[in-house]
Amino acid sequence: MKNYVLLYFNKGVREDVSPEDFKSEWGNWFGSLGDKIVDAGNPFNDGGKAISKAGTMDVKDMPSTGYSIVKANSMDEALALAQGCPVINEPEGAVCVYETLPM
C-alpha cells in the first residue's frame, strides 16, 4: 500500500451545521476509514503564507484548511476514500489527493 496526503481546501462554512454536528461528521468519516488512516492530521489556522523567489504572499484564493494521510492501493482508491470527506459538503470545499514518494 502507498500513502496519500489529503489536503483540504475550504473558503466558507455551512451556516446550517452546528459546530457539534460538524465535529460529528468528521468523526464519523474518520471512523469509516478505519485502518486506512495513517495520520488523521490537523486543521490549519487562517492566514497561511506562501513563499517564492518573488517573496512572501498571503494564501487566499484556495486556502488549505488541513490535512490527513491515508493508505490505499491506488490513486483511485485514495480518491474514493476522500469522496466521503465532510469538507466536500462545504460551499467551496475540495480535497486534493497526492501520492507520497519514498525518500
Phi and psi restraints in degrees (range 20) as a CNS / XPLOR table:
assign (resid 1 and name C) (resid 2 and name N)
       (resid 2 and name CA) (resid 2 and name C) 1.0 -110.0 20.0 2
assign (resid 2 and name N) (resid 2 and name CA)
       (resid 2 and name C) (resid 3 and name N) 1.0 159.6 20.0 2
assign (resid 2 and name C) (resid 3 and name N)
       (resid 3 and name CA) (resid 3 and name C) 1.0 -96.6 20.0 2
assign (resid 3 and name N) (resid 3 and name CA)
       (resid 3 and name C) (resid 4 and name N) 1.0 143.4 20.0 2
assign (resid 3 and name C) (resid 4 and name N)
       (resid 4 and name CA) (resid 4 and name C) 1.0 -130.6 20.0 2
assign (resid 4 and name N) (resid 4 and name CA)
       (resid 4 and name C) (resid 5 and name N) 1.0 135.5 20.0 2
assign (resid 4 and name C) (resid 5 and name N)
       (resid 5 and name CA) (resid 5 and name C) 1.0 -92.6 20.0 2
assign (resid 5 and name N) (resid 5 and name CA)
       (resid 5 and name C) (resid 6 and name N) 1.0 128.8 20.0 2
assign (resid 5 and name C) (resid 6 and name N)
       (resid 6 and name CA) (resid 6 and name C) 1.0 -101.1 20.0 2
assign (resid 6 and name N) (resid 6 and name CA)
       (resid 6 and name C) (resid 7 and name N) 1.0 116.1 20.0 2
assign (resid 6 and name C) (resid 7 and name N)
       (resid 7 and name CA) (resid 7 and name C) 1.0 -107.3 20.0 2
assign (resid 7 and name N) (resid 7 and name CA)
       (resid 7 and name C) (resid 8 and name N) 1.0 118.5 20.0 2
assign (resid 7 and name C) (resid 8 and name N)
       (resid 8 and name CA) (resid 8 and name C) 1.0 -90.9 20.0 2
assign (resid 8 and name N) (resid 8 and name CA)
       (resid 8 and name C) (resid 9 and name N) 1.0 139.7 20.0 2
assign (resid 8 and name C) (resid 9 and name N)
       (resid 9 and name CA) (resid 9 and name C) 1.0 -128.2 20.0 2
assign (resid 9 and name N) (resid 9 and name CA)
       (resid 9 and name C) (resid 10 and name N) 1.0 140.1 20.0 2
assign (resid 9 and name C) (resid 10 and name N)
       (resid 10 and name CA) (resid 10 and name C) 1.0 -163.6 20.0 2
assign (resid 10 and name N) (resid 10 and name CA)
       (resid 10 and name C) (resid 11 and name N) 1.0 130.9 20.0 2
assign (resid 10 and name C) (resid 11 and name N)
       (resid 11 and name CA) (resid 11 and name C) 1.0 -100.9 20.0 2
assign (resid 11 and name N) (resid 11 and name CA)
       (resid 11 and name C) (resid 12 and name N) 1.0 -17.8 20.0 2
assign (resid 11 and name C) (resid 12 and name N)
       (resid 12 and name CA) (resid 12 and name C) 1.0 -144.7 20.0 2
assign (resid 12 and name N) (resid 12 and name CA)
       (resid 12 and name C) (resid 13 and name N) 1.0 174.2 20.0 2
assign (resid 12 and name C) (resid 13 and name N)
       (resid 13 and name CA) (resid 13 and name C) 1.0 -128.3 20.0 2
assign (resid 13 and name N) (resid 13 and name CA)
       (resid 13 and name C) (resid 14 and name N) 1.0 138.3 20.0 2
assign (resid 13 and name C) (resid 14 and name N)
       (resid 14 and name CA) (resid 14 and name C) 1.0 -63.9 20.0 2
assign (resid 14 and name N) (resid 14 and name CA)
       (resid 14 and name C) (resid 15 and name N) 1.0 128.4 20.0 2
assign (resid 14 and name C) (resid 15 and name N)
       (resid 15 and name CA) (resid 15 and name C) 1.0 -82.7 20.0 2
assign (resid 15 and name N) (resid 15 and name CA)
       (resid 15 and name C) (resid 16 and name N) 1.0 -12.9 20.0 2
assign (resid 15 and name C) (resid 16 and name N)
       (resid 16 and name CA) (resid 16 and name C) 1.0 -89.7 20.0 2
assign (resid 16 and name N) (resid 16 and name CA)
       (resid 16 and name C) (resid 17 and name N) 1.0 5.2 20.0 2
assign (resid 16 and name C) (resid 17 and name N)
       (resid 17 and name CA) (resid 17 and name C) 1.0 -120.4 20.0 2
assign (resid 17 and name N) (resid 17 and name CA)
       (resid 17 and name C) (resid 18 and name N) 1.0 127.4 20.0 2
assign (resid 17 and name C) (resid 18 and name N)
       (resid 18 and name CA) (resid 18 and name C) 1.0 -73.7 20.0 2
assign (resid 18 and name N) (resid 18 and name CA)
       (resid 18 and name C) (resid 19 and name N) 1.0 158.6 20.0 2
assign (resid 18 and name C) (resid 19 and name N)
       (resid 19 and name CA) (resid 19 and name C) 1.0 -57.4 20.0 2
assign (resid 19 and name N) (resid 19 and name CA)
       (resid 19 and name C) (resid 20 and name N) 1.0 -35.2 20.0 2
assign (resid 19 and name C) (resid 20 and name N)
       (resid 20 and name CA) (resid 20 and name C) 1.0 -66.5 20.0 2
assign (resid 20 and name N) (resid 20 and name CA)
       (resid 20 and name C) (resid 21 and name N) 1.0 -42.7 20.0 2
assign (resid 20 and name C) (resid 21 and name N)
       (resid 21 and name CA) (resid 21 and name C) 1.0 -66.7 20.0 2
assign (resid 21 and name N) (resid 21 and name CA)
       (resid 21 and name C) (resid 22 and name N) 1.0 -37.2 20.0 2
assign (resid 21 and name C) (resid 22 and name N)
       (resid 22 and name CA) (resid 22 and name C) 1.0 -61.7 20.0 2
assign (resid 22 and name N) (resid 22 and name CA)
       (resid 22 and name C) (resid 23 and name N) 1.0 -47.6 20.0 2
assign (resid 22 and name C) (resid 23 and name N)
       (resid 23 and name CA) (resid 23 and name C) 1.0 -61.4 20.0 2
assign (resid 23 and name N) (resid 23 and name CA)
       (resid 23 and name C) (resid 24 and name N) 1.0 -39.5 20.0 2
assign (resid 23 and name C) (resid 24 and name N)
       (resid 24 and name CA) (resid 24 and name C) 1.0 -63.9 20.0 2
assign (resid 24 and name N) (resid 24 and name CA)
       (resid 24 and name C) (resid 25 and name N) 1.0 -42.4 20.0 2
assign (resid 24 and name C) (resid 25 and name N)
       (resid 25 and name CA) (resid 25 and name C) 1.0 -57.5 20.0 2
assign (resid 25 and name N) (resid 25 and name CA)
       (resid 25 and name C) (resid 26 and name N) 1.0 -46.4 20.0 2
assign (resid 25 and name C) (resid 26 and name N)
       (resid 26 and name CA) (resid 26 and name C) 1.0 -65.5 20.0 2
assign (resid 26 and name N) (resid 26 and name CA)
       (resid 26 and name C) (resid 27 and name N) 1.0 -43.0 20.0 2
assign (resid 26 and name C) (resid 27 and name N)
       (resid 27 and name CA) (resid 27 and name C) 1.0 -60.6 20.0 2
assign (resid 27 and name N) (resid 27 and name CA)
       (resid 27 and name C) (resid 28 and name N) 1.0 -42.9 20.0 2
assign (resid 27 and name C) (resid 28 and name N)
       (resid 28 and name CA) (resid 28 and name C) 1.0 -64.2 20.0 2
assign (resid 28 and name N) (resid 28 and name CA)
       (resid 28 and name C) (resid 29 and name N) 1.0 -41.8 20.0 2
assign (resid 28 and name C) (resid 29 and name N)
       (resid 29 and name CA) (resid 29 and name C) 1.0 -65.4 20.0 2
assign (resid 29 and name N) (resid 29 and name CA)
       (resid 29 and name C) (resid 30 and name N) 1.0 -48.0 20.0 2
assign (resid 29 and name C) (resid 30 and name N)
       (resid 30 and name CA) (resid 30 and name C) 1.0 -58.3 20.0 2
assign (resid 30 and name N) (resid 30 and name CA)
       (resid 30 and name C) (resid 31 and name N) 1.0 -40.4 20.0 2
assign (resid 30 and name C) (resid 31 and name N)
       (resid 31 and name CA) (resid 31 and name C) 1.0 -60.9 20.0 2
assign (resid 31 and name N) (resid 31 and name CA)
       (resid 31 and name C) (resid 32 and name N) 1.0 -36.5 20.0 2
assign (resid 31 and name C) (resid 32 and name N)
       (resid 32 and name CA) (resid 32 and name C) 1.0 -70.4 20.0 2
assign (resid 32 and name N) (resid 32 and name CA)
       (resid 32 and name C) (resid 33 and name N) 1.0 -22.2 20.0 2
assign (resid 32 and name C) (resid 33 and name N)
       (resid 33 and name CA) (resid 33 and name C) 1.0 -78.3 20.0 2
assign (resid 33 and name N) (resid 33 and name CA)
       (resid 33 and name C) (resid 34 and name N) 1.0 -22.8 20.0 2
assign (resid 33 and name C) (resid 34 and name N)
       (resid 34 and name CA) (resid 34 and name C) 1.0 53.6 20.0 2
assign (resid 34 and name N) (resid 34 and name CA)
       (resid 34 and name C) (resid 35 and name N) 1.0 -128.9 20.0 2
assign (resid 34 and name C) (resid 35 and name N)
       (resid 35 and name CA) (resid 35 and name C) 1.0 -78.2 20.0 2
assign (resid 35 and name N) (resid 35 and name CA)
       (resid 35 and name C) (resid 36 and name N) 1.0 4.4 20.0 2
assign (resid 35 and name C) (resid 36 and name N)
       (resid 36 and name CA) (resid 36 and name C) 1.0 -76.0 20.0 2
assign (resid 36 and name N) (resid 36 and name CA)
       (resid 36 and name C) (resid 37 and name N) 1.0 -17.3 20.0 2
assign (resid 36 and name C) (resid 37 and name N)
       (resid 37 and name CA) (resid 37 and name C) 1.0 -75.1 20.0 2
assign (resid 37 and name N) (resid 37 and name CA)
       (resid 37 and name C) (resid 38 and name N) 1.0 121.7 20.0 2
assign (resid 37 and name C) (resid 38 and name N)
       (resid 38 and name CA) (resid 38 and name C) 1.0 -93.9 20.0 2
assign (resid 38 and name N) (resid 38 and name CA)
       (resid 38 and name C) (resid 39 and name N) 1.0 -44.3 20.0 2
assign (resid 38 and name C) (resid 39 and name N)
       (resid 39 and name CA) (resid 39 and name C) 1.0 -149.2 20.0 2
assign (resid 39 and name N) (resid 39 and name CA)
       (resid 39 and name C) (resid 40 and name N) 1.0 114.9 20.0 2
assign (resid 39 and name C) (resid 40 and name N)
       (resid 40 and name CA) (resid 40 and name C) 1.0 -63.5 20.0 2
assign (resid 40 and name N) (resid 40 and name CA)
       (resid 40 and name C) (resid 41 and name N) 1.0 -21.3 20.0 2
assign (resid 40 and name C) (resid 41 and name N)
       (resid 41 and name CA) (resid 41 and name C) 1.0 81.3 20.0 2
assign (resid 41 and name N) (resid 41 and name CA)
       (resid 41 and name C) (resid 42 and name N) 1.0 -159.3 20.0 2
assign (resid 41 and name C) (resid 42 and name N)
       (resid 42 and name CA) (resid 42 and name C) 1.0 -151.3 20.0 2
assign (resid 42 and name N) (resid 42 and name CA)
       (resid 42 and name C) (resid 43 and name N) 1.0 154.8 20.0 2
assign (resid 42 and name C) (resid 43 and name N)
       (resid 43 and name CA) (resid 43 and name C) 1.0 -75.9 20.0 2
assign (resid 43 and name N) (resid 43 and name CA)
       (resid 43 and name C) (resid 44 and name N) 1.0 159.9 20.0 2
assign (resid 43 and name C) (resid 44 and name N)
       (resid 44 and name CA) (resid 44 and name C) 1.0 -104.2 20.0 2
assign (resid 44 and name N) (resid 44 and name CA)
       (resid 44 and name C) (resid 45 and name N) 1.0 150.4 20.0 2
assign (resid 44 and name C) (resid 45 and name N)
       (resid 45 and name CA) (resid 45 and name C) 1.0 -75.4 20.0 2
assign (resid 45 and name N) (resid 45 and name CA)
       (resid 45 and name C) (resid 46 and name N) 1.0 156.9 20.0 2
assign (resid 45 and name C) (resid 46 and name N)
       (resid 46 and name CA) (resid 46 and name C) 1.0 -64.5 20.0 2
assign (resid 46 and name N) (resid 46 and name CA)
       (resid 46 and name C) (resid 47 and name N) 1.0 160.2 20.0 2
assign (resid 46 and name C) (resid 47 and name N)
       (resid 47 and name CA) (resid 47 and name C) 1.0 89.6 20.0 2
assign (resid 47 and name N) (resid 47 and name CA)
       (resid 47 and name C) (resid 48 and name N) 1.0 32.3 20.0 2
assign (resid 47 and name C) (resid 48 and name N)
       (resid 48 and name CA) (resid 48 and name C) 1.0 -63.3 20.0 2
assign (resid 48 and name N) (resid 48 and name CA)
       (resid 48 and name C) (resid 49 and name N) 1.0 156.1 20.0 2
assign (resid 48 and name C) (resid 49 and name N)
       (resid 49 and name CA) (resid 49 and name C) 1.0 -124.3 20.0 2
assign (resid 49 and name N) (resid 49 and name CA)
       (resid 49 and name C) (resid 50 and name N) 1.0 153.3 20.0 2
assign (resid 49 and name C) (resid 50 and name N)
       (resid 50 and name CA) (resid 50 and name C) 1.0 -122.5 20.0 2
assign (resid 50 and name N) (resid 50 and name CA)
       (resid 50 and name C) (resid 51 and name N) 1.0 147.3 20.0 2
assign (resid 50 and name C) (resid 51 and name N)
       (resid 51 and name CA) (resid 51 and name C) 1.0 -129.3 20.0 2
assign (resid 51 and name N) (resid 51 and name CA)
       (resid 51 and name C) (resid 52 and name N) 1.0 139.9 20.0 2
assign (resid 51 and name C) (resid 52 and name N)
       (resid 52 and name CA) (resid 52 and name C) 1.0 -145.5 20.0 2
assign (resid 52 and name N) (resid 52 and name CA)
       (resid 52 and name C) (resid 53 and name N) 1.0 -176.5 20.0 2
assign (resid 52 and name C) (resid 53 and name N)
       (resid 53 and name CA) (resid 53 and name C) 1.0 -58.5 20.0 2
assign (resid 53 and name N) (resid 53 and name CA)
       (resid 53 and name C) (resid 54 and name N) 1.0 -28.6 20.0 2
assign (resid 53 and name C) (resid 54 and name N)
       (resid 54 and name CA) (resid 54 and name C) 1.0 -77.1 20.0 2
assign (resid 54 and name N) (resid 54 and name CA)
       (resid 54 and name C) (resid 55 and name N) 1.0 -12.0 20.0 2
assign (resid 54 and name C) (resid 55 and name N)
       (resid 55 and name CA) (resid 55 and name C) 1.0 124.7 20.0 2
assign (resid 55 and name N) (resid 55 and name CA)
       (resid 55 and name C) (resid 56 and name N) 1.0 -162.1 20.0 2
assign (resid 55 and name C) (resid 56 and name N)
       (resid 56 and name CA) (resid 56 and name C) 1.0 -101.7 20.0 2
assign (resid 56 and name N) (resid 56 and name CA)
       (resid 56 and name C) (resid 57 and name N) 1.0 140.8 20.0 2
assign (resid 56 and name C) (resid 57 and name N)
       (resid 57 and name CA) (resid 57 and name C) 1.0 -141.9 20.0 2
assign (resid 57 and name N) (resid 57 and name CA)
       (resid 57 and name C) (resid 58 and name N) 1.0 158.2 20.0 2
assign (resid 57 and name C) (resid 58 and name N)
       (resid 58 and name CA) (resid 58 and name C) 1.0 -71.8 20.0 2
assign (resid 58 and name N) (resid 58 and name CA)
       (resid 58 and name C) (resid 59 and name N) 1.0 149.6 20.0 2
assign (resid 58 and name C) (resid 59 and name N)
       (resid 59 and name CA) (resid 59 and name C) 1.0 -99.2 20.0 2
assign (resid 59 and name N) (resid 59 and name CA)
       (resid 59 and name C) (resid 60 and name N) 1.0 111.9 20.0 2
assign (resid 59 and name C) (resid 60 and name N)
       (resid 60 and name CA) (resid 60 and name C) 1.0 -135.3 20.0 2
assign (resid 60 and name N) (resid 60 and name CA)
       (resid 60 and name C) (resid 61 and name N) 1.0 -23.1 20.0 2
assign (resid 60 and name C) (resid 61 and name N)
       (resid 61 and name CA) (resid 61 and name C) 1.0 -71.5 20.0 2
assign (resid 61 and name N) (resid 61 and name CA)
       (resid 61 and name C) (resid 62 and name N) 1.0 -41.2 20.0 2
assign (resid 61 and name C) (resid 62 and name N)
       (resid 62 and name CA) (resid 62 and name C) 1.0 -144.9 20.0 2
assign (resid 62 and name N) (resid 62 and name CA)
       (resid 62 and name C) (resid 63 and name N) 1.0 77.4 20.0 2
assign (resid 62 and name C) (resid 63 and name N)
       (resid 63 and name CA) (resid 63 and name C) 1.0 -69.2 20.0 2
assign (resid 63 and name N) (resid 63 and name CA)
       (resid 63 and name C) (resid 64 and name N) 1.0 135.6 20.0 2
assign (resid 63 and name C) (resid 64 and name N)
       (resid 64 and name CA) (resid 64 and name C) 1.0 -72.0 20.0 2
assign (resid 64 and name N) (resid 64 and name CA)
       (resid 64 and name C) (resid 65 and name N) 1.0 137.1 20.0 2
assign (resid 64 and name C) (resid 65 and name N)
       (resid 65 and name CA) (resid 65 and name C) 1.0 -117.0 20.0 2
assign (resid 65 and name N) (resid 65 and name CA)
       (resid 65 and name C) (resid 66 and name N) 1.0 -4.5 20.0 2
assign (resid 65 and name C) (resid 66 and name N)
       (resid 66 and name CA) (resid 66 and name C) 1.0 164.1 20.0 2
assign (resid 66 and name N) (resid 66 and name CA)
       (resid 66 and name C) (resid 67 and name N) 1.0 -178.4 20.0 2
assign (resid 66 and name C) (resid 67 and name N)
       (resid 67 and name CA) (resid 67 and name C) 1.0 -152.0 20.0 2
assign (resid 67 and name N) (resid 67 and name CA)
       (resid 67 and name C) (resid 68 and name N) 1.0 161.5 20.0 2
assign (resid 67 and name C) (resid 68 and name N)
       (resid 68 and name CA) (resid 68 and name C) 1.0 -146.8 20.0 2
assign (resid 68 and name N) (resid 68 and name CA)
       (resid 68 and name C) (resid 69 and name N) 1.0 161.5 20.0 2
assign (resid 68 and name C) (resid 69 and name N)
       (resid 69 and name CA) (resid 69 and name C) 1.0 -124.0 20.0 2
assign (resid 69 and name N) (resid 69 and name CA)
       (resid 69 and name C) (resid 70 and name N) 1.0 128.5 20.0 2
assign (resid 69 and name C) (resid 70 and name N)
       (resid 70 and name CA) (resid 70 and name C) 1.0 -124.0 20.0 2
assign (resid 70 and name N) (resid 70 and name CA)
       (resid 70 and name C) (resid 71 and name N) 1.0 161.8 20.0 2
assign (resid 70 and name C) (resid 71 and name N)
       (resid 71 and name CA) (resid 71 and name C) 1.0 -110.2 20.0 2
assign (resid 71 and name N) (resid 71 and name CA)
       (resid 71 and name C) (resid 72 and name N) 1.0 141.4 20.0 2
assign (resid 71 and name C) (resid 72 and name N)
       (resid 72 and name CA) (resid 72 and name C) 1.0 -154.6 20.0 2
assign (resid 72 and name N) (resid 72 and name CA)
       (resid 72 and name C) (resid 73 and name N) 1.0 161.3 20.0 2
assign (resid 72 and name C) (resid 73 and name N)
       (resid 73 and name CA) (resid 73 and name C) 1.0 -79.7 20.0 2
assign (resid 73 and name N) (resid 73 and name CA)
       (resid 73 and name C) (resid 74 and name N) 1.0 -20.4 20.0 2
assign (resid 73 and name C) (resid 74 and name N)
       (resid 74 and name CA) (resid 74 and name C) 1.0 -159.0 20.0 2
assign (resid 74 and name N) (resid 74 and name CA)
       (resid 74 and name C) (resid 75 and name N) 1.0 166.8 20.0 2
assign (resid 74 and name C) (resid 75 and name N)
       (resid 75 and name CA) (resid 75 and name C) 1.0 -60.0 20.0 2
assign (resid 75 and name N) (resid 75 and name CA)
       (resid 75 and name C) (resid 76 and name N) 1.0 -40.7 20.0 2
assign (resid 75 and name C) (resid 76 and name N)
       (resid 76 and name CA) (resid 76 and name C) 1.0 -60.0 20.0 2
assign (resid 76 and name N) (resid 76 and name CA)
       (resid 76 and name C) (resid 77 and name N) 1.0 -41.7 20.0 2
assign (resid 76 and name C) (resid 77 and name N)
       (resid 77 and name CA) (resid 77 and name C) 1.0 -66.5 20.0 2
assign (resid 77 and name N) (resid 77 and name CA)
       (resid 77 and name C) (resid 78 and name N) 1.0 -41.3 20.0 2
assign (resid 77 and name C) (resid 78 and name N)
       (resid 78 and name CA) (resid 78 and name C) 1.0 -62.8 20.0 2
assign (resid 78 and name N) (resid 78 and name CA)
       (resid 78 and name C) (resid 79 and name N) 1.0 -40.4 20.0 2
assign (resid 78 and name C) (resid 79 and name N)
       (resid 79 and name CA) (resid 79 and name C) 1.0 -63.7 20.0 2
assign (resid 79 and name N) (resid 79 and name CA)
       (resid 79 and name C) (resid 80 and name N) 1.0 -39.5 20.0 2
assign (resid 79 and name C) (resid 80 and name N)
       (resid 80 and name CA) (resid 80 and name C) 1.0 -63.6 20.0 2
assign (resid 80 and name N) (resid 80 and name CA)
       (resid 80 and name C) (resid 81 and name N) 1.0 -39.4 20.0 2
assign (resid 80 and name C) (resid 81 and name N)
       (resid 81 and name CA) (resid 81 and name C) 1.0 -64.2 20.0 2
assign (resid 81 and name N) (resid 81 and name CA)
       (resid 81 and name C) (resid 82 and name N) 1.0 -42.0 20.0 2
assign (resid 81 and name C) (resid 82 and name N)
       (resid 82 and name CA) (resid 82 and name C) 1.0 -68.2 20.0 2
assign (resid 82 and name N) (resid 82 and name CA)
       (resid 82 and name C) (resid 83 and name N) 1.0 -24.9 20.0 2
assign (resid 82 and name C) (resid 83 and name N)
       (resid 83 and name CA) (resid 83 and name C) 1.0 -59.8 20.0 2
assign (resid 83 and name N) (resid 83 and name CA)
       (resid 83 and name C) (resid 84 and name N) 1.0 -27.2 20.0 2
assign (resid 83 and name C) (resid 84 and name N)
       (resid 84 and name CA) (resid 84 and name C) 1.0 -87.0 20.0 2
assign (resid 84 and name N) (resid 84 and name CA)
       (resid 84 and name C) (resid 85 and name N) 1.0 0.0 20.0 2
assign (resid 84 and name C) (resid 85 and name N)
       (resid 85 and name CA) (resid 85 and name C) 1.0 -64.2 20.0 2
assign (resid 85 and name N) (resid 85 and name CA)
       (resid 85 and name C) (resid 86 and name N) 1.0 132.2 20.0 2
assign (resid 85 and name C) (resid 86 and name N)
       (resid 86 and name CA) (resid 86 and name C) 1.0 -60.6 20.0 2
assign (resid 86 and name N) (resid 86 and name CA)
       (resid 86 and name C) (resid 87 and name N) 1.0 -24.7 20.0 2
assign (resid 86 and name C) (resid 87 and name N)
       (resid 87 and name CA) (resid 87 and name C) 1.0 -64.0 20.0 2
assign (resid 87 and name N) (resid 87 and name CA)
       (resid 87 and name C) (resid 88 and name N) 1.0 -24.0 20.0 2
assign (resid 87 and name C) (resid 88 and name N)
       (resid 88 and name CA) (resid 88 and name C) 1.0 -65.3 20.0 2
assign (resid 88 and name N) (resid 88 and name CA)
       (resid 88 and name C) (resid 89 and name N) 1.0 -24.2 20.0 2
assign (resid 88 and name C) (resid 89 and name N)
       (resid 89 and name CA) (resid 89 and name C) 1.0 -80.1 20.0 2
assign (resid 89 and name N) (resid 89 and name CA)
       (resid 89 and name C) (resid 90 and name N) 1.0 -7.9 20.0 2
assign (resid 89 and name C) (resid 90 and name N)
       (resid 90 and name CA) (resid 90 and name C) 1.0 -73.8 20.0 2
assign (resid 90 and name N) (resid 90 and name CA)
       (resid 90 and name C) (resid 91 and name N) 1.0 155.9 20.0 2
assign (resid 90 and name C) (resid 91 and name N)
       (resid 91 and name CA) (resid 91 and name C) 1.0 -54.3 20.0 2
assign (resid 91 and name N) (resid 91 and name CA)
       (resid 91 and name C) (resid 92 and name N) 1.0 -39.2 20.0 2
assign (resid 91 and name C) (resid 92 and name N)
       (resid 92 and name CA) (resid 92 and name C) 1.0 -130.1 20.0 2
assign (resid 92 and name N) (resid 92 and name CA)
       (resid 92 and name C) (resid 93 and name N) 1.0 40.9 20.0 2
assign (resid 92 and name C) (resid 93 and name N)
       (resid 93 and name CA) (resid 93 and name C) 1.0 -91.4 20.0 2
assign (resid 93 and name N) (resid 93 and name CA)
       (resid 93 and name C) (resid 94 and name N) 1.0 151.2 20.0 2
assign (resid 93 and name C) (resid 94 and name N)
       (resid 94 and name CA) (resid 94 and name C) 1.0 -156.8 20.0 2
assign (resid 94 and name N) (resid 94 and name CA)
       (resid 94 and name C) (resid 95 and name N) 1.0 158.4 20.0 2
assign (resid 94 and name C) (resid 95 and name N)
       (resid 95 and name CA) (resid 95 and name C) 1.0 -125.9 20.0 2
assign (resid 95 and name N) (resid 95 and name CA)
       (resid 95 and name C) (resid 96 and name N) 1.0 123.5 20.0 2
assign (resid 95 and name C) (resid 96 and name N)
       (resid 96 and name CA) (resid 96 and name C) 1.0 -96.5 20.0 2
assign (resid 96 and name N) (resid 96 and name CA)
       (resid 96 and name C) (resid 97 and name N) 1.0 138.1 20.0 2
assign (resid 96 and name C) (resid 97 and name N)
       (resid 97 and name CA) (resid 97 and name C) 1.0 -118.6 20.0 2
assign (resid 97 and name N) (resid 97 and name CA)
       (resid 97 and name C) (resid 98 and name N) 1.0 127.9 20.0 2
assign (resid 97 and name C) (resid 98 and name N)
       (resid 98 and name CA) (resid 98 and name C) 1.0 -127.9 20.0 2
assign (resid 98 and name N) (resid 98 and name CA)
       (resid 98 and name C) (resid 99 and name N) 1.0 133.7 20.0 2
assign (resid 98 and name C) (resid 99 and name N)
       (resid 99 and name CA) (resid 99 and name C) 1.0 -79.0 20.0 2
assign (resid 99 and name N) (resid 99 and name CA)
       (resid 99 and name C) (resid 100 and name N) 1.0 134.2 20.0 2
assign (resid 99 and name C) (resid 100 and name N)
       (resid 100 and name CA) (resid 100 and name C) 1.0 -84.3 20.0 2
assign (resid 100 and name N) (resid 100 and name CA)
       (resid 100 and name C) (resid 101 and name N) 1.0 152.3 20.0 2
assign (resid 100 and name C) (resid 101 and name N)
       (resid 101 and name CA) (resid 101 and name C) 1.0 -110.1 20.0 2
assign (resid 101 and name N) (resid 101 and name CA)
       (resid 101 and name C) (resid 102 and name N) 1.0 140.6 20.0 2
assign (resid 101 and name C) (resid 102 and name N)
       (resid 102 and name CA) (resid 102 and name C) 1.0 -67.1 20.0 2
assign (resid 102 and name N) (resid 102 and name CA)
       (resid 102 and name C) (resid 103 and name N) 1.0 143.4 20.0 2
